[in-house]
Structure formats: C-alpha cells, structure tokens
Amino acid sequence: MPKWTEYTSKETLADNDEVMLYDATGKANKRGLMSKFWDYVVDKMSTAVISKLETNNKTIIGAINALNGDKVPKKALILSDEASVSTILNSVSAGGGCDLLPVWGTIGGLYSGWAWGIVLAGQNNINFIGVENASKKLAAAQYSNGKWVKIL
C-alpha cells in the first residue's frame, strides 16, 4: 500500500466516490461513500449545538431558518382595539427583544381616521409612529400600563 502522499488527488467529487476513514469502534480503516459522508454532515448541521451562534436556535440549520424568518412582515396588522394590542404583545419574541411591525388602524381610538405606520413592540409596551391619513400629519403614540397615550 502506498504512502498517503503518494496517492493522486481528485478535484471534483461524486456521490459514488469512496473515501478512506478510520472506524474508531471497529479500530480499522474502512471505505465510505461520499454520499454517506454528506448525509452525516447535514445531520450534524441540524442537530449539533454551537453555543457561539447568536440566535435562539444553536444549530446551523436552525440559525439559518431563524435569520430567514426574522423579517418585518409585509402585511400590515390592524391596530384599533385591545384584541389587536394583545395579539401584538403576545407575538413579541421571548427573551426581552423588540419586534418591528407595520400596522394601521385608529391606534386605540386616538386618531379619528386611519393611521399607517410601524410599531416597536416590547414585552409590555408598544411605541407607534406613523402618519394619520385624514390630516396627513405625523402621528405617534405609546401603549403601556394597559392604555394608549397620544404623543403627536
């Protein structure tokens, strides 16, 4: 058997190519298919915990899915009554974060016409900034301690 450095190299790998590996349990060199090696790597990406990831899910695939999912929704939520406030507050990410959401509505009845804007929602409050449709003026309000307060 030649030395490892005496083998030729292959630049493009195929699923049916074989690699040599050491079977630690059987204490012997064995052959393995590249396709099986790839299955092993993919399984590790979805199950191995990597504590240095800055996402709630600490697996590679879970972190990628979290990053793809952490986007501002494209559809604006209606924000006009206590039920909609509860929905927004209940949707806020666990862990003390803050969500940015597009919204529209009377904003708890503070504006006579519809207002369109965004909210920064924390676990106990909502800060709204937007434009009131009827007056075409800047609108700002805060929801905390169970009630809305108009700022602008």
Number of C-alpha atoms within 10 A of each C-alpha: 5 6 6 7 7 8 9 6 7 8 4 6 10 10 11 11 13 16 11 11 11 12 11 8 6 8 8 9 11 12 12 15 14 17 15 13 14 12 11 11 13 14 12 14 17 14 14 14 14 13 11 7 12 9 14 12 16 20 19 19 17 17 19 14 12 15 11 9 10 10 11 11 12 8 9 15 17 19 25 19 13 14 11 16 22 12 13 23 17 14 13 19 13 11 8 10 10 16 19 17 20 20 22 20 22 17 31 18 14 19 18 13 14 19 28 24 19 20 24 17 24 21 18 13 20 21 18 28 20 20 19 22 15 11 13 10 12 15 21 21 20 19 18 14 8 10 11 20 14 15 13 12
